[in-house]
Every structure is written in structure tokens, then in C-alpha cells.
Amino acid sequence: MAHQTFQDCIDACDACAAACDHCASACLGEEDVKMMARCIALDVDCAQICRLASAFMARGGSFAAALCRQCAEICTACGDECASHKMDHCQQCAAACRRCAQACLAMAAAA
């Protein structure tokens, strides 16, 4: 039942993780990779916590709400960093991060 209750948040986390993976990979192909180091690092961290939060919600884990609050914080940081870069992959990632942060905060408030 928990996975159905929080399906929107699970979907947002899964989509954010995929967007972050894509962004990190695309950043590695940019001309000035060193300039993208913070973006890549946040993408990797964000993708990891999104997957973890998704799994906790799917299992109905008792710490899912706490994890989602932390996920929202990391998604916000990643989204802010990605938004500061003009590349399309960064802009798409920023949007996914913002959607995920919003969904995670809503989930944590409802739990």
C-alpha cells in the first residue's frame, strides 16, 4: 500500500535520478569538464539519494519521510547548480530536481 500512496513521489525520484545520470554523463562531454565538476558531483549524489528514497517509499520504510526531506535538500542544491548552466541537459535536470524536491517535501509532510 505504501508504494501506491507515494507513487507520485516515487515516480518523481526515479525521473530525477535518470535526469541526473544523463546530465552527469553529458557534462563529462562538455569542452570545459573542470567547470562542470560541481554539477557532476551533485548529479551523482542526487541520483543516489533519489534512488534510495524511491526504494524506501516502495518498501514502506519507517525512515522514508526523513529520507525524502534530505532528498529534497539535495535535489534543491543540484537543481540550483544545474540551473546556473545554459546547456539543455542541465536545464532539464534542474527542472526534474525541482519537481522531485517538491514531491519529496509533500510526501514528508503527508507521512
N, C-alpha and C positions, 0 to 999 in steps of 0.2 A: 504493500500500500504506500509506503513512504516514497518509493520511486515514482508513483503516479502523482502524488501530492506535489512533488517538487520537480516534475518533468520539465517545466519551462526553464527552471534554473539549471537542471542537468544539461538540457539542450544548449543553453547559452554558454555553459562551461565547456562543453565539447566543441562548440563552434569557435570559441575564443582560443582554445588550445590549438586547433587546426590553423587558425589565422596567425597565431604567434609562431608556430612552426614554419609556416610559409614565409612570414616576414623575416625571421632569423635567417632562413636559407637564402632569401632574396638579398638581404643585407650583406651576406658574405660575397655576393657577386657584384656589389657596388664598387665603383672606382676607388673610393677612399674608405676602405673597410675599417680603418682605425677610427675614423669619425663615427662609425656606426657601432662601436664596441658596447656602449651603454645600452643601446637599443637591443642588440643581440642578447646581451646578458639578461635584460629584463624580459625579453621574449621567452627565453628558455625557462626562467623562474616562473613566469606567468603560466606558460603551458603546463608546467609540472603541477602547480598548485590547482589549476583548473581541473586537471585530470583526477587529482586526489579528491578534490571537493565533489566532483561528479560521482566518484566511486563511493564516498561516504554517504552521499544522499541516496544512491541506488540501493545501498545496503541498509539504510535507515540507521546509520551510525549515530551514537549519542553525542558525538562531538561535531556533527555536520554543521550546525549553526555557527559554532565558534570558528570552524574552518572556513565557512563561507564569509564571515566577517573579515578574516585575514585575506582571503582570496580577493574580496572587493578592494582591499587596500592595495594589494599588489597589482590588480588589474588597473586601478586608477593611475598608479605610478607608470605602468607600462603604456597605458593609453596616452598619458601626458607626454611621455618621451616620444612615442611613435608620431603623435600629432605635430611634433616640432620638426619633422622631416617631410619634405614635399613629395617623396616617392609614393606612388599609388599603393604599393603593398603596405607601407607604413600607415597611410591614411585608412585603409581598410582594416588593418589591425587595430588602430586606435578606436574605430567605431565598434568593433567586436568587443574590445576591452571595456568600453563604456557600457555596452549592453549587458555584459557579464557582471560588471560591478553593480549595476542597478538591480539585476536579478538576484544576485547574492545578498545584497542588503535587504531586499524584500523577503527573501527566504528566511534570513536570520531573524527578521522582525516577526515573521509569521510562526516560526518554530517555537 
